[in-house]
C-alpha cells in the first residue's frame, strides 16, 4: 500500500464512541483500549469472516486444504486486539457534530445498565502512530498493525473490495503452499499470508452492522511458527492479556460530542471541567438530535 492509500488521507479524523462515564477515564489515563478479539461484544463477527474464507476456498479450488483456514485461525488469533472507531461522516448523521444516530441508539439509552454515550474525535495519523510505537514494546514476536475500513458482506459498495482482498489472500496462500512443498525458505511468504488472513478475518463483518461505518485498529503478532504442519502443536491458550492499553497524546483529540441523553448539558459541562484540569481547549459539543429519536421505536 502506498502512503497516499493510507486511511488518514481519506479520513484525517476518526471517532470513538464510548460510554459517558468512560470519557473522563480515557482523558485521565491518556490511553485507549484494544480488546482481545475473544472479548468483543460478539465473537460471531470473527466466525462470520472465517466462514467467508471457507466458502471462498470451496468455490475457487477444492484441491487446496480448507484446513488452512482453521489452522491459521487457531494458531494466529491468540494475539489479536481490536479498537473500534467510526468515520466522522456527516452524511450518516443528521448534521455536523450530531454524531451517528445508530451509535446513539446503542449508547443513548439505558442499554447495559448505563445511560448516555459520547463521541471522541481523534487525529487519525496520530492514533496510528501511537499504536505503532507502543505495540512492539509489549507484544512478543513480529507485531503488525492494521488501521482500515470494515467491509460489510452483502453491501454492494463493499463487494469489489471484498473480492479483491479474497483474491489477495488466496494468492498468498498458494504461494506459501508452493514454497512449503518445494522445501524453499518461506518466512516472508508466511508473514504475508498471515497478514492477509488477519486482515480478512478482522475487517469482514455482516451487513447488519453497516450503519456503524466502522474503522478498526487491529493489533496482532506474527510469530514465525509452523503452519500447515502437523508436527507443530497448536497454542494451548489465548494471550494472557484481555486488552492492551495504548497511550496517546491528549492533543490528538480534536473534539468531543455528548450524545442525546438526559442531563446532556450537565455532562457537557462536566467534561469541560475535566479538560480544564489539563489546560486543554478541546471543543465539547452537545448533539442536537432529540432523545426521542434515539429511543428504539
C-alpha positions as CSV (number, residue, x, y, z in Angstrom):
1,X,0.0,0.0,0.0
2,X,1.4,3.4,-1.0
3,X,1.4,6.3,1.5
4,X,-1.3,8.0,-0.5
5,X,-3.6,5.0,0.1
6,X,-3.3,5.1,3.9
7,X,-6.7,5.8,5.6
8,X,-5.7,9.1,7.2
9,X,-5.6,10.7,3.8
10,X,-9.3,10.0,3.2
11,X,-10.3,10.3,6.9
12,X,-8.0,12.8,8.7
13,X,-10.2,12.3,11.8
14,X,-11.8,9.2,13.2
15,X,-14.4,8.9,16.0
16,X,-14.5,6.6,19.0
17,X,-18.0,6.1,20.7
18,X,-18.0,5.2,24.3
19,X,-20.0,5.5,27.5
20,X,-20.1,8.9,29.1
21,X,-18.6,7.5,32.3
22,X,-15.5,6.4,30.2
23,X,-14.7,9.8,28.7
24,X,-13.0,11.0,32.0
25,X,-11.2,7.7,32.4
26,X,-9.8,8.0,28.8
27,X,-8.7,11.5,29.4
28,X,-7.1,10.9,32.8
29,X,-5.4,7.7,31.8
30,X,-4.4,9.0,28.3
31,X,-5.0,5.6,26.9
32,X,-7.3,3.7,24.6
33,X,-8.1,0.1,25.0
34,X,-7.6,-2.5,22.3
35,X,-9.7,-5.6,23.3
36,X,-8.7,-9.1,22.6
37,X,-11.0,-10.4,19.8
38,X,-12.4,-13.1,22.2
39,X,-13.7,-10.3,24.4
40,X,-15.5,-8.4,21.7
41,X,-19.3,-7.9,22.2
42,X,-20.0,-10.6,19.6
43,X,-17.4,-13.2,18.7
44,X,-19.6,-14.2,15.8
45,X,-18.0,-11.2,14.0
46,X,-14.8,-13.2,13.6
47,X,-16.5,-16.5,12.9
48,X,-18.6,-14.9,10.1
49,X,-15.4,-13.8,8.4
50,X,-13.9,-17.3,8.9
51,X,-16.9,-18.8,7.2
52,X,-16.5,-16.4,4.3
53,X,-12.9,-17.6,3.8
54,X,-14.0,-21.3,3.9
55,X,-16.8,-20.6,1.3
56,X,-14.2,-18.9,-0.9
57,X,-11.9,-22.0,-0.6
58,X,-14.8,-24.2,-1.7
59,X,-15.7,-22.1,-4.6
60,X,-12.3,-21.4,-6.0
61,X,-10.2,-24.6,-5.7
62,X,-11.1,-27.6,-3.6
63,X,-7.7,-29.1,-4.0
64,X,-6.1,-26.6,-1.6
65,X,-6.7,-27.5,2.0
66,X,-9.7,-25.9,3.7
67,X,-8.0,-26.8,7.0
68,X,-5.6,-23.9,6.2
69,X,-8.3,-21.6,7.4
70,X,-8.9,-23.5,10.7
71,X,-5.2,-24.0,11.2
72,X,-4.4,-20.3,10.8
73,X,-7.4,-19.3,12.8
74,X,-6.2,-21.5,15.8
75,X,-2.5,-20.5,15.6
76,X,-2.6,-16.8,14.9
77,X,-5.7,-15.4,16.6
78,X,-4.1,-15.9,20.0
79,X,-2.9,-12.3,20.0
80,X,-5.4,-10.1,18.0
81,X,-6.6,-6.9,19.6
82,X,-9.2,-4.5,18.2
83,X,-10.2,-0.9,18.8
84,X,-13.4,0.3,17.1
85,X,-13.7,3.7,15.5
86,X,-16.1,5.2,13.0
87,X,-16.0,7.5,10.1
88,X,-16.8,11.2,11.0
89,X,-19.1,11.4,8.0
90,X,-22.0,14.0,8.4
91,X,-24.0,12.2,5.7
92,X,-24.6,9.4,8.2
93,X,-25.6,11.7,11.0
94,X,-28.2,14.4,10.7
95,X,-25.8,17.3,10.5
96,X,-22.2,18.2,11.6
97,X,-21.5,17.5,15.2
98,X,-24.7,15.5,15.7
99,X,-22.9,12.1,15.6
100,X,-24.4,8.9,14.1
101,X,-27.9,8.1,15.1
102,X,-27.4,4.3,15.1
103,X,-24.5,4.7,17.6
104,X,-26.5,6.9,19.9
105,X,-29.2,4.3,19.8
106,X,-26.7,1.9,21.3
107,X,-25.2,4.3,23.9
108,X,-28.0,6.8,24.4
109,X,-30.5,4.7,26.4
110,X,-30.4,2.5,29.5
111,X,-28.9,-0.4,27.5
112,X,-26.4,-2.4,29.6
113,X,-27.2,-0.6,32.8
114,X,-25.7,2.8,31.8
115,X,-27.2,5.9,30.2
116,X,-25.7,8.1,27.6
117,X,-22.7,8.0,25.2
118,X,-20.1,10.3,23.9
119,X,-18.1,10.5,20.7
120,X,-14.4,11.4,20.9
121,X,-12.8,12.5,17.7
122,X,-9.1,11.9,17.1
123,X,-6.4,12.7,14.5
124,X,-6.2,9.5,12.5
125,X,-2.5,9.6,11.7
126,X,-1.5,10.4,15.3
127,X,-3.6,7.5,16.7
128,X,-2.0,5.1,14.1
129,X,1.5,6.4,15.2
130,X,0.7,6.0,18.9
131,X,-0.4,2.4,18.4
132,X,2.5,1.5,16.2
133,X,5.0,3.0,18.6
134,X,3.6,1.1,21.6
135,X,2.9,-2.4,20.4
136,X,6.5,-3.5,19.8
137,X,7.3,-3.0,23.4
138,X,4.5,-5.1,24.8
139,X,3.9,-8.0,22.4
140,X,6.2,-10.9,21.5
141,X,7.4,-11.8,18.1
142,X,6.8,-9.8,14.9
143,X,3.9,-7.3,15.6
144,X,1.7,-5.7,12.9
145,X,-0.9,-3.1,12.9
146,X,-3.9,-2.6,10.6
147,X,-6.0,0.6,10.5
148,X,-8.7,0.4,7.8
149,X,-12.4,0.4,7.0
150,X,-14.5,-2.5,7.9
151,X,-16.1,-4.3,4.8
152,X,-19.7,-5.4,5.1
153,X,-20.6,-8.7,3.4
154,X,-23.7,-8.3,1.3
155,X,-23.4,-4.5,0.8
156,X,-22.9,-3.6,-2.9
157,X,-20.4,-0.8,-2.4
158,X,-18.1,-3.3,-0.4
159,X,-18.4,-6.2,-2.9
160,X,-15.5,-5.2,-5.2
161,X,-13.1,-4.6,-2.3
162,X,-14.0,-7.8,-0.5
163,X,-13.4,-9.8,-3.7
164,X,-10.0,-8.1,-4.2
165,X,-9.0,-8.9,-0.6
166,X,-10.1,-12.5,-1.0
167,X,-8.0,-12.9,-4.2
168,X,-5.0,-11.4,-2.4
169,X,-5.5,-13.8,0.5
170,X,-5.8,-16.8,-2.0
171,X,-2.7,-15.7,-3.9
172,X,-0.6,-15.6,-0.7
173,X,-1.9,-18.9,0.5
174,X,-1.0,-20.6,-2.8
175,X,2.5,-19.1,-2.7
176,X,3.1,-20.3,0.8
177,X,1.9,-23.8,0.0
178,X,4.1,-23.9,-3.1
179,X,7.2,-22.9,-1.1
180,X,6.4,-25.5,1.6
181,X,6.1,-28.3,-1.0
182,X,9.3,-27.2,-2.6
183,X,11.2,-27.0,0.7
184,X,12.1,-23.4,0.0
185,X,12.5,-20.7,2.6
186,X,9.1,-19.4,3.4
187,X,9.2,-17.0,6.3
188,X,8.4,-14.0,4.2
189,X,5.6,-15.8,2.4
190,X,4.1,-17.0,5.7
191,X,4.2,-13.4,7.1
192,X,2.4,-12.0,4.1
193,X,-0.2,-14.8,4.1
194,X,-0.9,-14.4,7.9
195,X,-1.2,-10.6,7.4
196,X,-3.8,-11.1,4.6
197,X,-5.6,-13.7,6.7
198,X,-5.8,-11.4,9.7
199,X,-6.9,-8.5,7.6
200,X,-9.8,-10.6,6.1
201,X,-10.8,-12.1,9.5
202,X,-10.9,-8.8,11.3
203,X,-12.3,-6.4,8.6
204,X,-15.1,-8.5,7.2
205,X,-18.5,-8.1,9.0
206,X,-22.1,-9.0,8.5
207,X,-24.1,-6.4,6.6
208,X,-26.4,-5.9,9.7
209,X,-23.6,-3.7,11.2
210,X,-23.3,-1.4,8.1
211,X,-24.8,1.6,9.9
212,X,-21.8,1.7,12.2
213,X,-19.4,2.6,9.3
214,X,-16.6,1.2,11.4
215,X,-12.9,1.8,11.1
216,X,-10.8,-0.7,13.0
217,X,-7.4,-0.7,14.5
218,X,-6.2,-4.3,14.6
219,X,-3.0,-5.2,16.5
220,X,-1.6,-8.7,16.1
221,X,1.5,-10.8,16.4
222,X,3.0,-12.8,13.6
223,X,5.3,-15.3,15.4
224,X,7.4,-17.4,13.0
225,X,6.0,-20.8,13.9
226,X,4.8,-23.6,11.7
227,X,1.6,-23.5,9.7
228,X,0.0,-26.5,7.9
229,X,2.5,-28.5,9.8
230,X,1.0,-31.5,11.8
231,X,4.2,-31.7,13.9
232,X,3.8,-28.2,15.3
233,X,1.5,-28.1,18.3
234,X,-1.3,-25.6,18.5
235,X,-1.2,-22.9,21.2
236,X,-2.8,-24.2,24.4
237,X,-4.5,-21.0,25.4
238,X,-5.1,-17.4,24.3
239,X,-3.0,-14.5,25.3
240,X,-2.8,-13.5,29.0
241,X,-4.0,-10.0,28.1
242,X,-7.7,-9.4,27.7
243,X,-6.8,-5.9,26.4
244,X,-3.9,-3.6,25.6
245,X,-3.8,-0.1,26.9
246,X,-2.4,2.2,24.2
247,X,-1.1,5.6,25.4
248,X,-1.8,8.7,23.3
249,X,-1.3,12.4,23.4
250,X,-4.4,14.3,24.6
251,X,-3.7,16.9,22.0
252,X,-4.7,14.3,19.4
253,X,-8.3,14.7,20.5
254,X,-10.0,17.2,18.1
255,X,-13.5,17.4,19.7
256,X,-15.9,15.5,22.0
257,X,-19.6,15.2,21.2
258,X,-22.1,14.5,24.0
259,X,-24.9,12.3,22.7
260,X,-28.6,12.7,23.2
261,X,-29.4,11.9,26.9
262,X,-30.9,13.3,30.0
263,X,-28.7,15.9,31.7
264,X,-26.9,16.4,28.5
265,X,-25.7,20.0,29.2
266,X,-24.6,19.0,32.7
267,X,-22.5,16.2,31.3
268,X,-21.1,18.6,28.6
269,X,-20.0,21.0,31.4
270,X,-18.5,18.1,33.5
271,X,-16.3,17.1,30.5
272,X,-15.2,20.7,30.0
273,X,-14.2,20.8,33.7
274,X,-12.1,17.7,33.2
275,X,-10.4,19.2,30.2
276,X,-9.8,22.5,32.0
277,X,-8.0,20.5,34.7
278,X,-5.4,19.5,32.0
279,X,-5.5,23.0,30.4
280,X,-7.0,21.6,27.2
281,X,-9.1,23.7,24.9
282,X,-10.8,20.9,23.1
283,X,-14.4,21.7,21.8
284,X,-17.2,19.9,23.6
285,X,-20.5,19.9,21.8
286,X,-23.9,18.5,22.6
287,X,-25.6,16.6,19.8
288,X,-28.8,18.3,18.7
289,X,-30.6,15.0,18.0
290,X,-33.6,14.7,20.3
291,X,-33.5,11.9,22.8
292,X,-36.9,10.8,21.4
293,X,-35.1,9.9,18.1
294,X,-32.6,7.8,19.9
295,X,-35.0,5.6,21.9
296,X,-35.8,2.5,19.9
297,X,-39.2,2.5,18.2
